[in-house]
Amino acid sequence: MSTPEELRYRDGNALSGVFAEVLGMDVSTTVLTCTGCGGSGPFARGRLYDDGPGAVLRCPDCAEILVRVVRTPTDLWLDLRGSTSWRIPAQT
């Protein structure tokens, strides 16, 4: 049985489209390293909370915010300071 907390979030894949739009690439397999706990994992493993005015992707291990995204009528704002690195697989 799912808890209310589990029902509030989706996996990071739901945010991949925004990054594809901005970066022109699929980020679902990009490995993020969390500033909070130092854990690493694929972008898709993050927990997306997007029921507010923006969206946040949280670390699945410690719940630290990895990424913030807010879309306004004129801009897209990205805050990536919750992740110390992004390891992007080379395109072959």
N, CA, C and O atoms as CSV, one atom per row, in Angstrom:
chain,resi,resn,atom,element,x,y,z
A,1,MET,N,N,0.834,-1.186,0.000
A,1,MET,CA,C,0.000,0.000,0.000
A,1,MET,C,C,0.877,1.247,0.000
A,1,MET,O,O,1.843,1.316,0.760
A,2,SER,N,N,0.563,2.228,-0.832
A,2,SER,CA,C,1.338,3.460,-0.936
A,2,SER,C,C,0.980,4.431,0.179
A,2,SER,O,O,-0.175,4.534,0.591
A,3,THR,N,N,1.997,5.138,0.656
A,3,THR,CA,C,1.766,6.174,1.662
A,3,THR,C,C,1.421,7.479,0.946
A,3,THR,O,O,1.706,7.616,-0.244
A,4,PRO,N,N,0.804,8.451,1.654
A,4,PRO,CA,C,0.510,9.746,1.015
A,4,PRO,C,C,1.773,10.408,0.459
A,4,PRO,O,O,1.713,11.061,-0.583
A,5,GLU,N,N,2.911,10.252,1.134
A,5,GLU,CA,C,4.169,10.817,0.654
A,5,GLU,C,C,4.552,10.219,-0.692
A,5,GLU,O,O,4.982,10.948,-1.586
A,6,GLU,N,N,4.407,8.925,-0.853
A,6,GLU,CA,C,4.745,8.264,-2.106
A,6,GLU,C,C,3.825,8.697,-3.242
A,6,GLU,O,O,4.236,8.709,-4.402
A,7,LEU,N,N,2.606,9.047,-2.924
A,7,LEU,CA,C,1.654,9.441,-3.952
A,7,LEU,C,C,1.907,10.864,-4.448
A,7,LEU,O,O,1.439,11.224,-5.528
A,8,ARG,N,N,2.632,11.676,-3.687
A,8,ARG,CA,C,2.876,13.067,-4.048
A,8,ARG,C,C,3.937,13.236,-5.123
A,8,ARG,O,O,3.917,14.242,-5.831
A,9,TYR,N,N,4.843,12.315,-5.272
A,9,TYR,CA,C,5.937,12.529,-6.212
A,9,TYR,C,C,5.883,11.556,-7.385
A,9,TYR,O,O,5.242,10.506,-7.338
A,10,ARG,N,N,6.596,11.963,-8.448
A,10,ARG,CA,C,6.790,11.112,-9.613
A,10,ARG,C,C,8.286,10.937,-9.795
A,10,ARG,O,O,9.070,11.645,-9.164
A,11,ASP,N,N,8.693,10.012,-10.642
A,11,ASP,CA,C,10.131,9.854,-10.849
A,11,ASP,C,C,10.648,10.967,-11.762
A,11,ASP,O,O,9.878,11.652,-12.434
A,12,GLY,N,N,11.970,11.125,-11.767
A,12,GLY,CA,C,12.605,12.202,-12.500
A,12,GLY,C,C,12.336,12.215,-13.987
A,12,GLY,O,O,12.507,13.253,-14.627
A,13,ASN,N,N,11.922,11.102,-14.558
A,13,ASN,CA,C,11.601,11.070,-15.983
A,13,ASN,C,C,10.569,12.125,-16.362
A,13,ASN,O,O,10.583,12.643,-17.479
A,14,ALA,N,N,9.683,12.439,-15.437
A,14,ALA,CA,C,8.628,13.408,-15.711
A,14,ALA,C,C,9.190,14.820,-15.937
A,14,ALA,O,O,8.509,15.672,-16.507
A,15,LEU,N,N,10.417,15.065,-15.497
A,15,LEU,CA,C,11.045,16.376,-15.675
A,15,LEU,C,C,12.028,16.380,-16.846
A,15,LEU,O,O,12.530,17.438,-17.224
A,16,SER,N,N,12.301,15.234,-17.411
A,16,SER,CA,C,13.287,15.115,-18.492
A,16,SER,C,C,12.949,15.975,-19.702
A,16,SER,O,O,13.849,16.491,-20.364
A,17,GLY,N,N,11.685,16.133,-19.992
A,17,GLY,CA,C,11.276,16.922,-21.155
A,17,GLY,C,C,11.710,18.371,-21.070
A,17,GLY,O,O,12.107,18.962,-22.074
A,18,VAL,N,N,11.637,18.946,-19.882
A,18,VAL,CA,C,12.061,20.333,-19.694
A,18,VAL,C,C,13.546,20.468,-20.009
A,18,VAL,O,O,13.961,21.411,-20.682
A,19,PHE,N,N,14.346,19.518,-19.518
A,19,PHE,CA,C,15.785,19.578,-19.763
A,19,PHE,C,C,16.117,19.277,-21.218
A,19,PHE,O,O,17.077,19.834,-21.751
A,20,ALA,N,N,15.363,18.424,-21.864
A,20,ALA,CA,C,15.568,18.160,-23.290
A,20,ALA,C,C,15.303,19.432,-24.092
A,20,ALA,O,O,15.996,19.723,-25.067
A,21,GLU,N,N,14.299,20.175,-23.671
A,21,GLU,CA,C,13.952,21.435,-24.322
A,21,GLU,C,C,15.096,22.450,-24.190
A,21,GLU,O,O,15.424,23.144,-25.152
A,22,VAL,N,N,15.691,22.532,-23.020
A,22,VAL,CA,C,16.736,23.517,-22.746
A,22,VAL,C,C,18.112,23.055,-23.230
A,22,VAL,O,O,18.840,23.817,-23.865
A,23,LEU,N,N,18.462,21.801,-22.925
A,23,LEU,CA,C,19.799,21.296,-23.232
A,23,LEU,C,C,19.881,20.547,-24.559
A,23,LEU,O,O,20.972,20.310,-25.078
A,24,GLY,N,N,18.722,20.174,-25.103
A,24,GLY,CA,C,18.708,19.454,-26.367
A,24,GLY,C,C,19.173,18.011,-26.253
A,24,GLY,O,O,19.686,17.444,-27.217
A,25,MET,N,N,18.997,17.417,-25.085
A,25,MET,CA,C,19.416,16.033,-24.882
A,25,MET,C,C,18.568,15.381,-23.796
A,25,MET,O,O,17.952,16.065,-22.978
A,26,ASP,N,N,18.545,14.064,-23.798
A,26,ASP,CA,C,17.838,13.293,-22.779
A,26,ASP,C,C,18.727,13.209,-21.526
A,26,ASP,O,O,19.861,12.735,-21.596
A,27,VAL,N,N,18.211,13.666,-20.402
A,27,VAL,CA,C,18.997,13.650,-19.158
A,27,VAL,C,C,18.614,12.510,-18.224
A,27,VAL,O,O,19.146,12.425,-17.118
A,28,SER,N,N,17.715,11.643,-18.635
A,28,SER,CA,C,17.209,10.610,-17.726
A,28,SER,C,C,18.300,9.678,-17.219
A,28,SER,O,O,18.167,9.124,-16.127
A,29,THR,N,N,19.379,9.488,-17.982
A,29,THR,CA,C,20.468,8.622,-17.529
A,29,THR,C,C,21.661,9.402,-16.962
A,29,THR,O,O,22.652,8.806,-16.541
A,30,THR,N,N,21.562,10.721,-16.954
A,30,THR,CA,C,22.601,11.544,-16.352
A,30,THR,C,C,22.684,11.220,-14.869
A,30,THR,O,O,21.656,11.109,-14.201
A,31,VAL,N,N,23.885,11.069,-14.351
A,31,VAL,CA,C,24.074,10.725,-12.936
A,31,VAL,C,C,24.303,12.005,-12.142
A,31,VAL,O,O,25.254,12.742,-12.399
A,32,LEU,N,N,23.427,12.262,-11.181
A,32,LEU,CA,C,23.539,13.424,-10.302
A,32,LEU,C,C,24.181,13.007,-8.991
A,32,LEU,O,O,23.922,11.914,-8.487
A,33,THR,N,N,25.015,13.871,-8.440
A,33,THR,CA,C,25.591,13.642,-7.122
A,33,THR,C,C,24.990,14.664,-6.172
A,33,THR,O,O,25.055,15.867,-6.425
A,34,CYS,N,N,24.413,14.195,-5.096
A,34,CYS,CA,C,23.701,15.022,-4.125
A,34,CYS,C,C,24.662,15.803,-3.225
A,34,CYS,O,O,25.627,15.245,-2.702
A,35,THR,N,N,24.392,17.085,-3.052
A,35,THR,CA,C,25.166,17.925,-2.151
A,35,THR,C,C,24.957,17.498,-0.701
A,35,THR,O,O,25.881,17.582,0.108
A,36,GLY,N,N,23.769,17.048,-0.371
A,36,GLY,CA,C,23.435,16.700,1.009
A,36,GLY,C,C,24.104,15.443,1.522
A,36,GLY,O,O,24.758,15.469,2.564
A,37,CYS,N,N,23.949,14.341,0.804
A,37,CYS,CA,C,24.450,13.053,1.307
A,37,CYS,C,C,25.610,12.490,0.505
A,37,CYS,O,O,26.242,11.521,0.925
A,38,GLY,N,N,25.897,13.091,-0.654
A,38,GLY,CA,C,26.984,12.600,-1.493
A,38,GLY,C,C,26.611,11.404,-2.346
A,38,GLY,O,O,27.440,10.893,-3.099
A,39,GLY,N,N,25.369,10.954,-2.234
A,39,GLY,CA,C,24.916,9.820,-3.032
A,39,GLY,C,C,24.796,10.192,-4.499
A,39,GLY,O,O,24.554,11.350,-4.840
A,40,SER,N,N,24.967,9.209,-5.357
A,40,SER,CA,C,24.849,9.414,-6.802
A,40,SER,C,C,23.824,8.463,-7.376
A,40,SER,O,O,23.663,7.338,-6.903
A,41,GLY,N,N,23.139,8.923,-8.392
A,41,GLY,CA,C,22.176,8.068,-9.072
A,41,GLY,C,C,21.633,8.754,-10.299
A,41,GLY,O,O,21.815,9.959,-10.470
A,42,PRO,N,N,20.968,8.002,-11.160
A,42,PRO,CA,C,20.424,8.581,-12.383
A,42,PRO,C,C,19.350,9.627,-12.094
A,42,PRO,O,O,18.599,9.522,-11.125
A,43,PHE,N,N,19.300,10.623,-12.947
A,43,PHE,CA,C,18.299,11.689,-12.873
A,43,PHE,C,C,16.908,11.090,-12.701
A,43,PHE,O,O,16.110,11.581,-11.902
A,44,ALA,N,N,16.622,10.043,-13.439
A,44,ALA,CA,C,15.296,9.420,-13.421
A,44,ALA,C,C,14.933,8.863,-12.047
A,44,ALA,O,O,13.751,8.701,-11.744
A,45,ARG,N,N,15.930,8.568,-11.211
A,45,ARG,CA,C,15.667,8.021,-9.881
A,45,ARG,C,C,15.219,9.106,-8.887
A,45,ARG,O,O,14.643,8.797,-7.844
A,46,GLY,N,N,15.484,10.365,-9.216
A,46,GLY,CA,C,15.080,11.458,-8.339
A,46,GLY,C,C,13.574,11.498,-8.149
A,46,GLY,O,O,12.815,10.966,-8.959
A,47,ARG,N,N,13.159,12.132,-7.073
A,47,ARG,CA,C,11.729,12.261,-6.776
A,47,ARG,C,C,11.259,13.655,-7.154
A,47,ARG,O,O,11.706,14.647,-6.579
A,48,LEU,N,N,10.365,13.724,-8.112
A,48,LEU,CA,C,9.864,14.988,-8.626
A,48,LEU,C,C,8.595,15.391,-7.891
A,48,LEU,O,O,7.619,14.643,-7.835
A,49,TYR,N,N,8.635,16.590,-7.331
A,49,TYR,CA,C,7.454,17.200,-6.714
A,49,TYR,C,C,7.124,18.416,-7.565
A,49,TYR,O,O,7.895,19.374,-7.611
A,50,ASP,N,N,5.987,18.380,-8.234
A,50,ASP,CA,C,5.641,19.473,-9.145
A,50,ASP,C,C,4.231,20.000,-8.929
A,50,ASP,O,O,3.573,20.450,-9.867
A,51,ASP,N,N,3.778,19.941,-7.689
A,51,ASP,CA,C,2.427,20.416,-7.392
A,51,ASP,C,C,2.419,21.850,-6.864
A,51,ASP,O,O,1.397,22.306,-6.352
A,52,GLY,N,N,3.530,22.565,-6.976
A,52,GLY,CA,C,3.624,23.954,-6.544
A,52,GLY,C,C,3.801,24.868,-7.743
A,52,GLY,O,O,3.546,24.468,-8.879
A,53,PRO,N,N,4.232,26.078,-7.493
A,53,PRO,CA,C,4.430,27.008,-8.603
A,53,PRO,C,C,5.608,26.625,-9.500
A,53,PRO,O,O,5.704,27.086,-10.637
A,54,GLY,N,N,6.492,25.792,-8.989
A,54,GLY,CA,C,7.619,25.282,-9.765
A,54,GLY,C,C,7.723,23.792,-9.524
A,54,GLY,O,O,6.784,23.159,-9.042
A,55,ALA,N,N,8.874,23.241,-9.866
A,55,ALA,CA,C,9.107,21.812,-9.658
A,55,ALA,C,C,10.441,21.634,-8.943
A,55,ALA,O,O,11.389,22.379,-9.189
A,56,VAL,N,N,10.507,20.650,-8.064
A,56,VAL,CA,C,11.763,20.309,-7.406
A,56,VAL,C,C,12.014,18.815,-7.585
A,56,VAL,O,O,11.099,17.996,-7.507
A,57,LEU,N,N,13.272,18.491,-7.824
A,57,LEU,CA,C,13.709,17.104,-7.901
A,57,LEU,C,C,14.531,16.851,-6.650
A,57,LEU,O,O,15.550,17.506,-6.428
A,58,ARG,N,N,14.090,15.898,-5.827
A,58,ARG,CA,C,14.758,15.608,-4.564
A,58,ARG,C,C,15.536,14.303,-4.632
A,58,ARG,O,O,15.188,13.382,-5.370
A,59,CYS,N,N,16.595,14.254,-3.841
A,59,CYS,CA,C,17.398,13.044,-3.709
A,59,CYS,C,C,16.515,11.940,-3.122
A,59,CYS,O,O,15.834,12.171,-2.123
A,60,PRO,N,N,16.515,10.758,-3.716
A,60,PRO,CA,C,15.694,9.671,-3.188
A,60,PRO,C,C,16.247,9.095,-1.878
A,60,PRO,O,O,15.547,8.366,-1.175
A,61,ASP,N,N,17.501,9.422,-1.554
A,61,ASP,CA,C,18.114,8.889,-0.334
A,61,ASP,C,C,17.936,9.800,0.876
A,61,ASP,O,O,17.601,9.326,1.962
A,62,CYS,N,N,18.158,11.121,0.700
A,62,CYS,CA,C,18.112,12.030,1.857
A,62,CYS,C,C,17.079,13.138,1.720
A,62,CYS,O,O,16.890,13.911,2.660
A,63,ALA,N,N,16.406,13.240,0.584
A,63,ALA,CA,C,15.358,14.230,0.302
A,63,ALA,C,C,15.884,15.652,0.099
A,63,ALA,O,O,15.092,16.593,0.042
A,64,GLU,N,N,17.211,15.826,-0.011
A,64,GLU,CA,C,17.781,17.140,-0.354
A,64,GLU,C,C,17.278,17.543,-1.736
A,64,GLU,O,O,17.101,16.689,-2.606
A,65,ILE,N,N,17.048,18.837,-1.942
A,65,ILE,CA,C,16.642,19.309,-3.262
A,65,ILE,C,C,17.851,19.294,-4.186
A,65,ILE,O,O,18.860,19.941,-3.904
A,66,LEU,N,N,17.752,18.559,-5.283
A,66,LEU,CA,C,18.819,18.476,-6.285
A,66,LEU,C,C,18.683,19.565,-7.339
A,66,LEU,O,O,19.670,20.183,-7.737
A,67,VAL,N,N,17.455,19.794,-7.786
A,67,VAL,CA,C,17.174,20.704,-8.900
A,67,VAL,C,C,15.863,21.422,-8.635
A,67,VAL,O,O,14.899,20.832,-8.149
A,68,ARG,N,N,15.845,22.710,-8.965
A,68,ARG,CA,C,14.599,23.488,-8.939
A,68,ARG,C,C,14.359,24.027,-10.351
A,68,ARG,O,O,15.295,24.446,-11.032
A,69,VAL,N,N,13.100,24.011,-10.777
A,69,VAL,CA,C,12.732,24.527,-12.098
A,69,VAL,C,C,11.462,25.352,-11.945
A,69,VAL,O,O,10.478,24.902,-11.359
A,70,VAL,N,N,11.502,26.557,-12.476
A,70,VAL,CA,C,10.316,27.413,-12.487
A,70,VAL,C,C,10.177,28.002,-13.880
A,70,VAL,O,O,11.132,28.544,-14.436
A,71,ARG,N,N,8.990,27.891,-14.433
A,71,ARG,CA,C,8.705,28.472,-15.751
A,71,ARG,C,C,7.800,29.677,-15.542
A,71,ARG,O,O,6.748,29.577,-14.911
A,72,THR,N,N,8.224,30.819,-16.080
A,72,THR,CA,C,7.413,32.030,-16.071
A,72,THR,C,C,6.935,32.269,-17.495
A,72,THR,O,O,7.333,31.536,-18.400
A,73,PRO,N,N,6.098,33.266,-17.719
A,73,PRO,CA,C,5.662,33.532,-19.094
A,73,PRO,C,C,6.815,33.867,-20.051
A,73,PRO,O,O,6.690,33.685,-21.262
A,74,THR,N,N,7.931,34.356,-19.506
A,74,THR,CA,C,9.032,34.773,-20.380
A,74,THR,C,C,10.324,33.985,-20.214
A,74,THR,O,O,11.214,34.093,-21.058
A,75,ASP,N,N,10.454,33.191,-19.147
A,75,ASP,CA,C,11.731,32.540,-18.854
A,75,ASP,C,C,11.550,31.159,-18.240
A,75,ASP,O,O,10.476,30.791,-17.763
A,76,LEU,N,N,12.644,30.415,-18.273
A,76,LEU,CA,C,12.736,29.146,-17.553
A,76,LEU,C,C,13.917,29.294,-16.601
A,76,LEU,O,O,15.040,29.550,-17.037
A,77,TRP,N,N,13.670,29.137,-15.311
A,77,TRP,CA,C,14.700,29.285,-14.289
A,77,TRP,C,C,15.143,27.914,-13.817
A,77,TRP,O,O,14.310,27.079,-13.466
A,78,LEU,N,N,16.446,27.674,-13.803
A,78,LEU,CA,C,17.016,26.417,-13.323
A,78,LEU,C,C,17.934,26.724,-12.149
A,78,LEU,O,O,18.766,27.628,-12.225
A,79,ASP,N,N,17.785,25.977,-11.071
A,79,ASP,CA,C,18.676,26.074,-9.914
A,79,ASP,C,C,19.227,24.673,-9.688
A,79,ASP,O,O,18.487,23.767,-9.306
A,80,LEU,N,N,20.512,24.493,-9.920
A,80,LEU,CA,C,21.140,23.174,-9.867
A,80,LEU,C,C,22.067,23.025,-8.662
A,80,LEU,O,O,22.817,22.052,-8.583
A,81,ARG,N,N,22.029,23.967,-7.730
A,81,ARG,CA,C,23.016,23.957,-6.645
A,81,ARG,C,C,22.890,22.791,-5.677
A,81,ARG,O,O,23.803,22.570,-4.880
A,82,GLY,N,N,21.815,22.049,-5.713
A,82,GLY,CA,C,21.661,20.896,-4.830
A,82,GLY,C,C,22.392,19.653,-5.323
A,82,GLY,O,O,22.446,18.636,-4.632
A,83,SER,N,N,22.946,19.745,-6.510
A,83,SER,CA,C,23.716,18.618,-7.047
A,83,SER,C,C,25.147,19.102,-7.299
A,83,SER,O,O,25.361,20.109,-7.974
A,84,THR,N,N,26.113,18.378,-6.753
A,84,THR,CA,C,27.507,18.797,-6.888
A,84,THR,C,C,28.067,18.507,-8.261
A,84,THR,O,O,29.012,19.165,-8.696
A,85,SER,N,N,27.497,17.527,-8.957
A,85,SER,CA,C,27.955,17.239,-10.317
A,85,SER,C,C,26.868,16.536,-11.108
A,85,SER,O,O,25.951,15.928,-10.556
A,86,TRP,N,N,27.006,16.643,-12.431
A,86,TRP,CA,C,26.155,15.938,-13.385
A,86,TRP,C,C,27.091,15.162,-14.299
A,86,TRP,O,O,27.871,15.766,-15.035
A,87,ARG,N,N,27.029,13.851,-14.266
A,87,ARG,CA,C,27.839,13.040,-15.174
A,87,ARG,C,C,26.950,12.611,-16.328
A,87,ARG,O,O,26.007,11.841,-16.147
A,88,ILE,N,N,27.259,13.115,-17.515
A,88,ILE,CA,C,26.438,12.894,-18.688
A,88,ILE,C,C,27.119,11.865,-19.580
A,88,ILE,O,O,28.254,12.077,-20.007
A,89,PRO,N,N,26.441,10.745,-19.870
A,89,PRO,CA,C,27.036,9.729,-20.742
A,89,PRO,C,C,27.371,10.305,-22.113
A,89,PRO,O,O,26.575,11.047,-22.689
A,90,ALA,N,N,28.538,9.969,-22.631
A,90,ALA,CA,C,28.954,10.435,-23.953
A,90,ALA,C,C,28.050,9.815,-25.019
A,90,ALA,O,O,27.652,8.654,-24.925
A,91,GLN,N,N,27.744,10.610,-26.017
A,91,GLN,CA,C,26.939,10.127,-27.146
A,91,GLN,C,C,27.861,9.375,-28.095
A,91,GLN,O,O,28.892,9.904,-28.509
A,92,THR,N,N,27.496,8.149,-28.441
A,92,THR,CA,C,28.326,7.370,-29.359
A,92,THR,C,C,27.625,7.145,-30.668
A,92,THR,O,O,28.179,6.506,-31.563
